[in-house]
Amino acid sequence: MARGNQRELARLKNLKKQEEAKKSQKQGDKNKRMETDAERMRIKQAAADAKKEAERLAKLQKK
């Protein structure tokens, strides 16, 4: 056994890595998840657009 406990340590490290990857995976129906993600992005984009419009109006009022 030339490697000592390296194999065991590598195995434990890999198990930990796999558990972390499993936690980060999204669960549930793919289509539903895509729809909710899209809705969040629409809301976020609308907020950004409103902010830009407010800044544009403020800039016009200063002139």
Secondary structure, 3 states (H helix, E strand, C coil): CCCCCHHHHHHHHHHHHHHHHHHHCCCCCHHHHHHHHHHHHHHHHHHHHHHHHHHHHHHHHHC
